[in-house]
């Protein structure tokens, strides 16, 4: 049977005669398609969502923030109302939701996916050779700048302590970056290795038998002066040993299951520190840890002290500044070792394991040894940082090694960009230094703002959460999302974040 040409078909001859006969001769033309949402409806929906979100925020924060129990002298507790603060938080949430609905979450928004590195990534690639030297040059000059701008050694104590605090987390972030960023193993118990290093140094440095042994062979006071330098490598090696012990049970685990096991490992270490009272002194902790020395020269006011030996006026800030350069040297060692290991076969095996474990096995790479080396290397640097923490504070207790520490270190790695050294350093400066800067926002205590009882540092975790949400929305792969390849042909080109799986890199 010969089919008639399409032009000769009548609308009623088509199988679906109820459909409009568009394109046929004599058929009426249809009106142009109606837009699903016009600009006015988008704006109206964005404002509605913002108002609802603000109201829900106000209702949720009303019992948590709006009422505060205050103690007035010896009388009963009083109730202070802070409805204005609740309104401020609700307004902030409403404004942020409105901005997001009109920009990132707008319906019909075209997402441009670049095929190559972005302009920011290209600029970062060109600036990368000078970025690391500039960072370490500023870090070296930082205490001198603090002394110069503060007007002396004693006034600069706060800023030098802040630099030590930030560099400690930079080192911890770089150590965890080996496990999470390079090997792709999600570790939520990294604080356990931090605790192992701290308690190793605390126990050895305060041990009476060890002190008597060295006093009998090398003289009185030898162990007090040299304990940190002798215990530092021991702390790192013992933490690496515990990293291997953790690595063996989790060889077959990945993702969420690995995170749960490492989280449990961190809590087990903390509970052991609390309950093994005969060894760790329980919750009371270990005090009277010997202070650091300048390679055997104590920082005291005696004739054998650092100031007298080098012709300086005694000042307790000499020890603080030396502690700053010690943690800077340890952080630089961590960065240097990580960079060199990444260029070696073991580093390339870590990155292959991160991208695809099955393909890694098919290429003949020993995944067992690869995972264990990642855990051990990252744990070793955590042990170094723990020993430094103990000698700086001269007191350790289980309360210093909670899960929140692991969460903060992991957040530094994720927000900075997993696998990126400078990204992790930048995230540590922003999160740790920025949260500490809240203590200096005294102008918020004015009567026309929040009142004299307002303490901005109490809201650091809330701001921390907002920062995480903002980075995950706009920079889901971290602040530094592009990556520099370990191996390249003729020219090193940045790998765009769009070419890498989310959460990897």
C-alpha positions in Angstrom: 0.0 0.0 0.0 1.4 3.3 -1.1 1.4 6.0 1.6 0.2 9.5 0.5 2.7 12.3 0.9 2.7 14.1 4.2 1.6 17.4 2.6 -1.7 15.7 1.4 -2.6 14.4 4.8 -5.5 16.0 6.6 -5.4 16.6 10.3 -8.1 14.0 10.9 -6.1 11.4 9.0 -3.2 11.6 11.5 -3.1 8.9 14.2 -3.3 11.5 17.0 -5.9 13.8 15.5 -6.4 15.7 18.8 -2.9 17.2 18.5 -2.5 20.6 16.9 -1.8 20.5 13.2 1.2 22.7 13.2 3.2 22.9 10.1 0.4 21.7 7.8 -1.0 23.8 5.0 -3.9 25.9 6.1 -3.4 25.1 9.8 -3.7 28.0 12.2 -0.4 29.1 13.7 0.1 28.5 17.4 1.1 31.4 19.8 4.7 31.5 21.0 5.5 29.2 24.0 4.8 30.8 27.3 7.7 31.1 29.7 7.4 28.8 32.7 8.4 31.6 35.1 8.7 35.3 34.4 11.1 37.6 36.1 8.4 38.9 38.4 7.4 35.4 39.5 11.0 34.5 40.2 11.5 37.6 42.4 8.2 37.0 44.2 9.2 33.4 44.9 12.6 34.5 46.1 11.1 37.0 48.5 8.5 34.5 49.8 11.2 31.9 50.5 13.4 34.5 52.2 10.6 35.6 54.5 9.7 32.0 55.4 13.3 31.2 56.1 13.7 34.2 58.3 10.6 33.4 60.3 11.7 29.8 60.8 15.1 31.0 61.9 13.5 33.3 64.4 11.3 30.6 65.8 14.2 28.2 66.1 16.5 30.7 67.7 13.9 32.2 70.0 14.3 29.7 72.9 18.1 29.2 72.2 19.2 32.9 71.8 16.2 35.0 72.8 16.3 34.0 76.5 19.4 34.0 78.7 19.7 33.1 82.3 21.8 35.7 84.1 23.1 35.7 87.7 22.7 38.9 89.7 24.9 38.8 92.8 23.7 36.4 95.4 20.1 36.5 94.3 18.2 34.1 92.1 18.8 33.7 88.4 17.2 36.3 86.2 15.9 36.0 82.7 17.3 38.4 80.1 15.4 38.9 76.8 17.5 39.3 73.6 14.8 39.5 70.9 16.8 42.0 69.0 19.6 39.6 68.5 17.2 36.9 67.3 15.8 39.5 64.8 19.3 40.2 63.5 20.1 36.5 62.9 16.7 36.0 61.2 17.3 39.1 59.0 20.8 37.7 58.0 19.3 34.4 57.1 16.5 36.0 55.1 18.9 38.3 53.2 21.3 35.3 52.4 18.4 33.2 51.2 17.2 36.0 49.0 20.6 36.5 47.4 21.0 32.7 46.8 17.5 32.4 45.3 18.3 35.3 42.9 21.7 34.1 41.9 23.0 30.5 42.5 19.6 28.8 43.1 17.6 30.8 40.4 15.5 28.5 38.2 16.6 28.4 34.6 20.1 29.7 35.4 22.6 28.5 32.9 25.6 26.9 34.5 28.7 27.5 32.4 31.1 24.6 32.5 34.5 25.4 31.1 36.4 22.8 29.2 39.8 24.0 30.5 41.2 25.8 33.5 39.5 29.0 34.5 41.2 32.4 34.4 41.6 32.2 38.2 43.3 28.8 37.9 45.6 30.0 35.1 46.5 33.1 37.2 47.1 30.8 40.3 49.3 28.6 38.2 51.5 31.5 37.1 51.7 32.8 40.7 52.3 29.4 42.3 56.2 29.5 42.0 56.3 32.8 43.9 53.4 32.0 46.3 55.2 29.5 48.6 58.4 31.6 49.0 56.2 34.7 49.7 54.2 32.7 52.3 57.3 31.4 54.2 59.0 34.8 53.9 56.1 36.5 55.6 56.0 33.7 58.2 59.6 34.3 59.0 59.2 38.0 59.3 55.9 37.8 61.2 57.3 37.9 64.8 59.6 40.8 63.9 56.7 42.7 62.4 54.6 42.0 65.5 57.3 43.3 67.7 57.8 46.4 65.6 54.1 47.2 65.3 53.3 46.4 68.9 56.1 48.5 70.3 58.2 45.9 72.1 58.6 42.3 73.1 56.0 42.1 75.8 53.2 43.9 73.9 53.7 41.5 71.0 53.0 38.4 73.1 49.4 38.0 71.9 50.2 38.2 68.2 53.2 35.8 68.5 51.0 33.3 70.4 48.4 33.7 67.7 51.0 32.9 65.0 52.0 29.8 66.9 48.4 28.7 67.2 47.7 29.2 63.5 50.9 27.4 62.4 50.1 24.4 64.6 46.8 24.0 62.7 48.6 24.6 59.4 50.9 21.7 60.2 48.0 19.5 61.3 46.1 20.3 58.1 49.1 19.4 56.0 49.5 16.1 57.8 45.9 15.2 57.4 46.0 16.3 53.8 48.3 13.4 53.1 45.6 10.9 54.2 42.5 12.7 53.0 43.7 14.9 50.1 46.3 12.7 48.5 45.2 9.2 49.4 41.5 9.9 49.5 41.0 8.1 52.9 38.4 9.9 55.0 39.9 10.1 58.6 37.8 11.5 61.4 40.1 10.4 64.2 43.3 12.3 63.3 43.3 13.9 66.7 44.2 10.5 68.2 47.7 10.8 66.6 47.9 14.3 67.9 47.2 13.0 71.4 49.7 10.1 71.1 52.5 12.5 70.3 51.6 14.9 73.1 51.3 12.1 75.7 54.4 10.4 74.5 56.5 13.5 75.1 54.7 14.3 78.4 55.2 10.8 79.8 58.9 10.6 78.8 59.9 14.1 79.8 58.3 13.7 83.3 59.5 10.2 83.9 61.7 9.9 87.0 63.5 6.7 86.0 64.4 8.2 82.6 65.6 11.4 84.3 67.7 9.5 86.8 69.3 7.4 84.0 70.4 10.4 82.0 71.5 12.2 85.2 73.8 9.3 86.2 75.4 9.1 82.7 75.3 12.6 81.3 74.9 14.9 84.3 72.2 16.5 86.3 69.8 18.6 84.2 70.6 16.9 80.9 67.2 15.4 80.5 65.4 18.6 81.4 67.3 20.6 78.8 67.3 18.0 76.0 64.0 16.1 76.6 62.0 17.8 73.8 64.7 17.3 71.1 65.2 13.7 72.0 61.4 12.9 72.4 60.3 14.7 69.2 61.3 11.9 66.8 60.1 9.3 69.3 56.7 10.9 69.4 56.5 11.0 65.6 57.5 7.3 65.3 55.1 6.1 67.9 52.3 8.0 66.3 53.2 6.5 62.9 53.1 3.1 64.6 49.6 3.7 65.8 48.8 4.9 62.3 49.8 1.5 61.0 47.8 -0.2 63.7 44.7 1.8 62.6 45.4 1.1 58.9 45.3 -2.7 59.2 41.7 -3.1 60.3 40.4 -0.6 57.7 42.1 -1.9 54.6 38.9 -3.0 53.0 36.8 0.0 54.1 36.2 3.2 52.2 33.9 6.2 52.5 31.4 6.4 55.3 32.5 3.1 56.9 36.1 4.2 57.0 35.0 7.5 58.6 33.0 5.7 61.3 35.9 3.4 62.2 38.5 6.3 62.4 36.0 8.3 64.5 35.7 5.3 66.9 39.5 5.0 67.0 39.9 8.7 68.1 37.3 8.2 70.8 38.9 5.0 72.0 42.2 6.8 72.4 40.5 9.6 74.4 38.7 7.2 76.7 41.9 5.3 77.3 43.6 8.5 78.3 40.8 9.3 80.7 40.5 5.8 82.3 44.1 4.6 82.5 44.8 6.7 85.5 47.9 5.0 86.7 49.7 6.0 83.4 48.0 9.2 82.2 46.7 10.6 85.5 43.2 10.5 84.0 41.3 13.6 83.6 43.7 15.6 85.8 46.3 15.4 83.0 50.0 15.7 83.2 51.6 18.9 84.3 55.1 20.2 85.1 56.4 19.3 81.6 59.9 20.6 81.1 60.1 23.8 78.9 61.9 23.9 75.6 65.5 24.9 75.5 67.7 26.5 72.8 69.4 23.2 72.0 70.5 22.6 75.7 70.6 26.3 76.7 67.6 27.1 79.0 65.5 30.2 78.7 66.0 31.5 82.3 67.5 34.4 84.1 70.6 32.5 85.4 74.2 33.0 84.2 73.8 29.9 82.1 70.6 31.0 80.4 70.0 32.1 76.8 70.0 35.8 77.6 73.2 35.8 79.6 75.0 33.6 77.1 74.2 35.8 74.1 74.5 39.2 75.9 70.8 40.0 76.0 68.4 41.4 78.6 66.3 38.6 80.0 62.8 38.4 78.7 60.3 35.6 78.8 59.4 36.4 75.2 62.7 34.8 74.0 61.2 31.4 74.6 57.9 32.3 72.9 59.6 33.6 69.8 61.8 30.5 69.7 58.7 28.3 69.9 57.3 30.2 66.9 60.3 29.4 64.8 60.2 25.7 66.0 56.6 25.2 64.8 57.4 27.1 61.6 60.3 24.7 60.9 58.1 21.7 61.7 55.4 23.0 59.3 58.0 23.7 56.6 59.3 20.1 57.1 55.8 18.8 56.7 55.3 20.8 53.5 58.6 19.8 52.0 58.3 16.1 52.7 54.7 16.1 51.3 55.8 17.8 48.1 58.7 15.4 47.6 56.6 12.3 48.4 54.0 13.4 45.9 56.6 13.4 43.2 57.8 9.9 44.1 56.1 6.6 43.2 54.5 6.4 46.6 52.8 9.8 46.1 51.6 8.9 42.7 50.2 5.7 44.1 48.3 7.7 46.8 46.7 9.8 44.1 45.9 6.7 42.0 44.3 5.1 45.0 42.2 8.3 45.6 40.9 8.3 42.0 40.0 4.6 41.6 41.1 1.8 43.9 40.0 -0.9 41.4 42.1 0.6 38.6 44.9 1.0 41.1 44.8 -2.7 41.9 44.6 -3.7 38.2 47.8 -1.7 37.5 49.7 -3.9 40.0 49.9 -1.3 42.8 50.0 -2.7 46.3 47.0 -1.0 47.8 47.7 -2.4 51.3 51.1 -0.9 51.5 49.9 2.3 49.9 47.2 2.8 52.5 49.5 2.0 55.4 52.2 4.4 54.2 49.5 7.2 54.0 48.2 6.5 57.5 51.7 6.3 58.9 53.1 9.4 57.3 50.1 11.5 58.2 50.1 10.2 61.7 53.9 10.9 62.1 53.4 14.6 61.5 50.4 14.6 63.8 52.7 13.2 66.5 55.3 15.9 65.9 52.6 18.5 66.3 51.4 16.8 69.5 54.9 16.9 71.0 55.1 20.6 70.2 51.7 21.3 71.7 52.8 19.6 75.0 56.1 21.5 75.3 54.3 24.8 74.5 51.5 24.5 77.0 53.5 22.3 79.4 50.3 20.5 80.3 48.2 17.9 78.5 44.8 16.4 79.4 42.2 14.4 77.4 40.0 17.5 77.1 42.5 18.9 74.6 41.9 16.0 72.1 38.2 15.8 71.5 36.4 15.0 68.3 35.9 18.7 67.6 39.6 19.0 67.0 39.4 16.4 64.3 36.4 18.1 62.8 38.2 21.5 62.7 41.3 19.9 61.1 39.2 18.1 58.5 37.2 21.2 57.7 40.5 23.1 57.1 41.5 20.4 54.6 38.2 20.3 52.8 37.6 24.0 52.7 41.2 24.7 51.6 41.0 22.2 48.8 41.9 18.5 49.3 45.4 18.0 47.9 46.3 21.7 47.9 49.1 22.8 50.2 48.5 26.5 49.9 44.8 26.1 50.0 45.0 24.2 53.4 47.3 26.9 54.7 44.9 29.7 53.7 41.9 27.8 55.2 43.8 27.4 58.5 44.6 31.1 58.6 41.0 32.1 57.8 39.3 29.6 60.2 41.7 29.7 63.2 43.0 33.2 62.9 39.6 34.6 61.8 37.8 32.9 64.7 40.4 34.3 67.1 40.0 37.8 65.7 36.4 37.8 67.1 37.8 38.5 70.5 39.0 41.9 69.2 35.6 43.0 67.9 34.9 45.2 71.0 32.9 47.8 69.0 30.1 45.3 68.8 29.6 45.8 72.6 28.3 49.3 72.0 24.8 50.0 73.5 23.3 50.7 70.1 24.4 47.3 68.8 24.5 44.3 71.1 25.2 45.7 74.5 28.2 45.4 76.9 27.4 41.8 77.7 27.8 40.6 74.1 30.7 38.2 73.5 31.4 37.6 69.8 33.7 34.7 70.5 30.7 32.7 71.8 29.3 32.6 68.2 32.5 31.4 66.5 31.0 27.9 65.8 27.9 29.5 64.3 30.1 31.7 62.0 32.2 28.6 61.3 29.1 26.8 60.1 28.0 29.7 57.9 31.5 29.8 56.4 31.4 26.1 55.6 27.9 26.4 54.0 29.0 29.4 51.9 32.2 27.7 50.7 30.3 24.5 49.8 27.8 26.5 47.8 30.2 28.7 45.8 33.4 26.6 46.0 32.3 23.0 46.5 35.9 21.7 45.8 37.5 24.1 48.2 39.1 27.5 48.0 41.9 26.2 45.6 39.9 23.9 43.3 42.4 23.5 40.5 45.3 21.1 40.8 48.8 21.0 39.4 49.6 17.6 37.9 52.5 15.5 39.4 53.7 14.3 36.0 53.4 16.5 32.9 54.7 16.5 29.3 56.7 19.5 28.3 54.4 22.0 30.0 52.7 21.9 33.5 49.1 22.9 33.1 46.5 23.3 35.8 43.8 20.7 36.0 40.4 22.4 36.1 38.0 21.5 39.0 35.3 20.7 36.4 37.5 17.7 35.2 37.7 16.2 38.7 35.1 14.4 40.7 33.5 16.4 43.4 35.2 15.9 46.7 38.4 14.6 45.0 41.2 16.4 43.5 
